Amino acid sequence: VQLVESGGGLVQPGDSLRLSCTASGFTFRSFPVIWYRQAPGNERESVAAITHTGVVMEYLDSVKGRFTISRDNDKNTAYLQMNSLKPEDTAVYYCNARSLFDDYWGQGTQVIVSS
């Protein structure tokens, strides 16, 4: 069982990034997905969530209008499109696939927004 995030990096304020979360070893299409982030010294917070069928459930208030969560179950992959990035978006981003009985996490991908 694996979740692998990718797409992070160092960008300038106002830039965009698309994070990917690719699953293997379980029935990804049956799991809701949540993107979390954790900045240094802060608690982990949920950023965006999507149902197993692709219905967006929620966004963190501070990312509404800038971030878009999506998924492609045929590719076993979830995405987080991040536009108009701000320095306060700097964090390690994690994806989580969770059901009543299982809880899978990726290793995280670092996003740094700095001029």
Backbone as JSON, one array per atom type, in Angstrom:
{
  "sequence": "VQLVESGGGLVQPGDSLRLSCTASGFTFRSFPVIWYRQAPGNERESVAAITHTGVVMEYLDSVKGRFTISRDNDKNTAYLQMNSLKPEDTAVYYCNARSLFDDYWGQGTQVIVSS",
  "N": [[0.85, -1.19, 0.0], [0.6, 2.14, -0.9], [0.96, 5.68, -0.91], [1.97, 8.31, -2.83], [3.19, 11.47, -2.88], [3.84, 14.2, -5.09], [5.33, 16.95, -6.9], [5.84, 19.24, -5.46], [7.82, 22.16, -4.54], [10.08, 24.99, -4.87], [8.8, 28.14, -5.19], [7.81, 31.4, -6.41], [5.91, 34.06, -4.85], [2.57, 34.24, -6.03], [2.89, 32.41, -8.04], [2.11, 29.14, -9.48], [1.42, 25.73, -8.58], [1.04, 22.22, -9.13], [0.11, 19.62, -7.22], [0.46, 16.1, -6.96], [-0.97, 12.99, -6.02], [-0.39, 9.76, -5.9], [-1.7, 6.55, -5.85], [-1.24, 3.14, -4.79], [-1.74, -0.39, -4.44], [-4.13, -0.57, -3.09], [-7.74, -0.12, -3.23], [-8.13, 2.59, -4.62], [-10.2, 4.13, -5.73], [-12.3, 3.84, -4.05], [-11.99, 5.4, -1.86], [-12.34, 8.43, -0.02], [-10.38, 11.44, -0.35], [-8.12, 13.5, 1.33], [-6.3, 16.47, 1.38], [-3.69, 17.59, 3.34], [-1.75, 20.0, 5.18], [1.31, 21.0, 6.76], [2.94, 23.42, 8.42], [6.14, 24.6, 9.62], [6.29, 24.45, 13.12], [3.59, 24.58, 13.35], [0.31, 23.06, 13.72], [-0.91, 20.21, 11.9], [-3.09, 20.82, 9.21], [-6.22, 20.48, 7.53], [-6.62, 20.93, 4.09], [-8.09, 20.55, 1.72], [-10.78, 18.51, 0.56], [-12.13, 15.58, -0.98], [-14.69, 13.5, -2.28], [-14.98, 9.9, -2.86], [-16.08, 9.69, -5.34], [-15.48, 12.02, -6.57], [-16.66, 14.38, -5.78], [-16.31, 17.56, -4.5], [-15.67, 18.28, -1.16], [-14.85, 20.14, 0.8], [-12.98, 23.17, 1.44], [-10.17, 24.67, 2.99], [-10.6, 27.84, 4.47], [-8.72, 29.84, 3.85], [-7.66, 29.09, 1.42], [-9.61, 29.01, -0.43], [-10.88, 29.62, -3.66], [-8.37, 29.76, -4.7], [-7.09, 27.28, -4.63], [-7.62, 24.03, -6.04], [-9.07, 20.93, -5.71], [-8.95, 17.68, -7.11], [-9.55, 14.54, -8.8], [-8.5, 11.54, -10.48], [-9.71, 8.64, -10.96], [-9.16, 6.56, -12.67], [-6.48, 6.77, -13.03], [-5.59, 6.41, -10.53], [-5.0, 8.64, -8.95], [-4.88, 11.67, -7.13], [-5.23, 15.23, -7.13], [-3.91, 18.48, -6.36], [-4.4, 21.55, -7.32], [-2.73, 24.5, -7.11], [-2.97, 27.85, -7.11], [-1.95, 31.31, -7.38], [-0.09, 31.45, -5.25], [0.95, 32.02, -1.88], [3.29, 33.28, 0.58], [2.48, 32.26, 3.05], [1.45, 29.82, 2.4], [3.47, 28.07, 2.49], [4.62, 24.93, 3.38], [4.72, 21.44, 4.34], [3.02, 19.24, 2.32], [0.54, 16.8, 2.51], [-1.12, 13.85, 1.39], [-4.07, 12.03, 2.14], [-5.82, 9.07, 2.33], [-8.76, 7.74, 3.34], [-10.85, 5.44, 5.06], [-13.54, 3.81, 6.81], [-12.14, 1.75, 7.91], [-9.52, 1.82, 7.14], [-6.54, 3.81, 6.8], [-4.56, 5.76, 5.07], [-1.45, 7.33, 4.39], [0.65, 9.62, 2.64], [4.15, 10.44, 2.14], [4.64, 13.08, 2.06], [5.15, 16.28, 0.47], [7.27, 18.99, -0.11], [6.43, 22.39, -0.12], [7.52, 25.54, -0.89], [7.11, 28.91, -0.7], [8.46, 31.74, -1.71], [10.06, 34.89, -2.13]],
  "CA": [[0.0, 0.0, 0.0], [1.44, 3.33, -0.98], [0.52, 6.97, -1.45], [3.18, 9.07, -3.12], [2.95, 12.84, -3.33], [4.89, 14.82, -5.91], [4.97, 18.25, -7.48], [6.23, 20.36, -4.64], [9.03, 22.86, -4.96], [10.29, 26.38, -4.46], [8.19, 29.05, -6.16], [7.64, 32.77, -5.96], [4.51, 34.45, -4.62], [1.79, 34.41, -7.25], [3.08, 31.27, -8.94], [1.21, 27.99, -9.34], [1.95, 24.37, -8.53], [0.06, 21.16, -9.06], [0.56, 18.45, -6.47], [-0.16, 14.83, -7.31], [-0.95, 11.94, -5.0], [-0.63, 8.53, -6.65], [-1.93, 5.43, -4.95], [-1.06, 1.77, -5.26], [-1.89, -1.42, -3.43], [-5.48, -0.6, -2.52], [-8.77, 0.33, -4.16], [-8.14, 4.03, -4.45], [-11.45, 4.74, -6.16], [-13.29, 3.68, -2.98], [-11.59, 6.21, -0.71], [-12.21, 9.89, -0.05], [-9.01, 11.92, -0.22], [-7.94, 14.8, 1.97], [-4.96, 17.07, 1.37], [-3.32, 18.32, 4.56], [-0.44, 20.65, 5.17], [1.87, 21.31, 8.06], [4.05, 24.38, 8.38], [6.99, 24.48, 10.81], [5.75, 25.01, 14.34], [2.12, 24.58, 13.33], [-0.36, 21.77, 13.64], [-1.36, 19.81, 10.57], [-4.45, 21.29, 8.94], [-6.78, 19.99, 6.29], [-6.66, 21.97, 3.07], [-9.16, 20.28, 0.77], [-11.25, 17.13, 0.63], [-12.94, 15.16, -2.12], [-15.26, 12.17, -2.08], [-14.43, 8.87, -3.73], [-16.62, 9.87, -6.69], [-14.99, 13.27, -7.14], [-17.39, 15.55, -5.3], [-15.48, 18.33, -3.56], [-16.38, 18.39, 0.11], [-14.55, 21.37, 1.54], [-11.68, 23.81, 1.34], [-9.75, 25.59, 4.04], [-11.03, 29.18, 4.06], [-7.63, 30.65, 3.32], [-7.27, 28.67, 0.07], [-10.78, 29.06, -1.31], [-10.68, 30.46, -4.82], [-6.99, 29.64, -5.21], [-6.74, 25.86, -4.74], [-8.65, 23.15, -6.56], [-8.81, 19.5, -5.54], [-9.59, 16.84, -8.12], [-9.0, 13.18, -8.81], [-8.71, 10.71, -11.65], [-9.68, 7.28, -10.4], [-8.54, 5.65, -13.63], [-5.04, 6.89, -12.85], [-5.3, 6.25, -9.1], [-4.29, 9.85, -8.58], [-5.58, 12.88, -6.72], [-4.45, 16.42, -7.44], [-4.21, 19.75, -5.72], [-3.92, 22.66, -8.11], [-2.54, 25.64, -6.22], [-2.7, 29.07, -7.84], [-1.76, 32.53, -6.59], [0.53, 31.0, -4.0], [1.4, 33.04, -0.94], [4.3, 32.74, 1.51], [1.83, 31.5, 4.13], [1.14, 28.47, 1.92], [4.66, 27.25, 2.69], [4.34, 23.8, 4.28], [4.76, 20.11, 3.76], [1.67, 18.85, 1.94], [0.32, 15.36, 2.6], [-2.44, 13.36, 1.02], [-4.6, 11.02, 3.05], [-6.96, 8.31, 1.85], [-9.28, 7.21, 4.59], [-12.17, 4.85, 5.11], [-13.87, 3.42, 8.19], [-11.24, 0.71, 8.4], [-8.15, 2.03, 6.68], [-6.1, 5.2, 6.87], [-3.28, 5.75, 4.38], [-0.8, 8.63, 4.26], [1.87, 9.73, 1.88], [5.32, 10.92, 2.88], [4.64, 14.53, 2.02], [5.95, 17.01, -0.51], [7.53, 20.32, 0.42], [6.12, 23.57, -0.93], [8.1, 26.76, -0.33], [6.74, 30.09, -1.47], [9.36, 32.79, -1.23], [10.66, 35.74, -3.16]],
  "C": [[0.89, 1.24, 0.0], [0.66, 4.52, -1.49], [1.78, 7.79, -1.64], [2.79, 10.44, -3.64], [4.13, 13.32, -4.17], [4.4, 16.18, -6.37], [5.32, 19.46, -6.65], [7.49, 21.04, -5.17], [9.1, 24.26, -4.39], [9.74, 27.29, -5.55], [8.1, 30.44, -5.55], [6.17, 33.06, -5.67], [3.8, 34.75, -5.94], [1.91, 33.27, -8.23], [2.07, 30.17, -8.65], [2.02, 26.7, -9.24], [0.78, 23.4, -8.59], [0.68, 19.96, -8.35], [-0.23, 17.23, -6.94], [-0.01, 13.86, -6.16], [-1.35, 10.65, -5.71], [-0.66, 7.34, -5.71], [-1.62, 4.1, -5.61], [-1.3, 0.82, -4.11], [-3.23, -1.45, -2.72], [-6.45, 0.01, -3.53], [-8.99, 1.83, -3.98], [-9.51, 4.64, -4.73], [-12.55, 4.63, -5.1], [-13.06, 4.63, -1.81], [-11.74, 7.7, -0.96], [-10.74, 10.26, 0.12], [-9.03, 13.3, 0.41], [-6.5, 15.23, 1.78], [-4.81, 17.84, 2.68], [-2.02, 19.07, 4.29], [0.0, 20.93, 6.6], [3.06, 22.22, 7.87], [4.87, 24.22, 9.65], [6.37, 25.17, 12.01], [4.24, 25.04, 14.41], [1.57, 23.16, 13.34], [-0.74, 21.49, 12.19], [-2.8, 20.28, 10.39], [-4.94, 20.73, 7.61], [-6.97, 21.16, 5.33], [-7.85, 21.78, 2.14], [-9.52, 18.81, 0.86], [-12.18, 16.83, -0.54], [-13.46, 13.76, -1.87], [-14.65, 11.16, -3.04], [-14.92, 9.01, -5.17], [-16.22, 11.19, -7.31], [-15.78, 14.5, -6.75], [-16.52, 16.27, -4.27], [-16.28, 18.59, -2.29], [-16.11, 19.72, 0.8], [-13.16, 21.88, 1.17], [-11.43, 24.61, 2.61], [-10.08, 27.02, 3.58], [-9.93, 29.97, 3.37], [-7.18, 30.24, 1.92], [-8.43, 28.7, -0.9], [-10.56, 30.06, -2.44], [-9.3, 30.39, -5.42], [-6.59, 28.18, -5.45], [-7.93, 25.08, -5.28], [-8.23, 21.7, -6.37], [-9.56, 18.74, -6.62], [-8.99, 15.44, -8.02], [-9.33, 12.52, -10.13], [-8.59, 9.27, -11.18], [-9.09, 6.27, -11.38], [-7.02, 5.66, -13.53], [-4.62, 6.72, -11.4], [-4.58, 7.48, -8.53], [-5.26, 10.96, -8.18], [-4.63, 14.06, -6.95], [-4.85, 17.58, -6.54], [-3.56, 20.84, -6.58], [-3.88, 23.89, -7.23], [-2.12, 26.84, -7.06], [-2.53, 30.25, -6.88], [-1.15, 32.22, -5.23], [1.06, 32.17, -3.19], [2.46, 32.44, -0.02], [3.68, 31.92, 2.64], [1.34, 30.13, 3.68], [2.35, 27.53, 2.08], [4.4, 26.18, 3.74], [4.74, 22.51, 3.58], [3.31, 19.69, 3.53], [1.58, 17.33, 1.89], [-1.04, 15.01, 2.01], [-2.79, 12.17, 1.93], [-5.81, 10.38, 2.39], [-7.5, 7.51, 3.03], [-10.65, 6.59, 4.4], [-12.46, 4.52, 6.57], [-12.8, 2.51, 8.78], [-9.79, 0.95, 8.06], [-7.82, 3.52, 6.64], [-4.68, 5.25, 6.29], [-2.77, 7.19, 4.2], [0.39, 8.53, 3.33], [2.98, 10.32, 2.74], [5.43, 12.44, 2.89], [5.51, 15.1, 0.92], [6.05, 18.46, -0.05], [7.15, 21.39, -0.6], [6.69, 24.78, -0.19], [7.75, 27.91, -1.26], [7.53, 31.27, -0.91], [9.88, 33.6, -2.38], [12.16, 35.85, -2.94]]
}
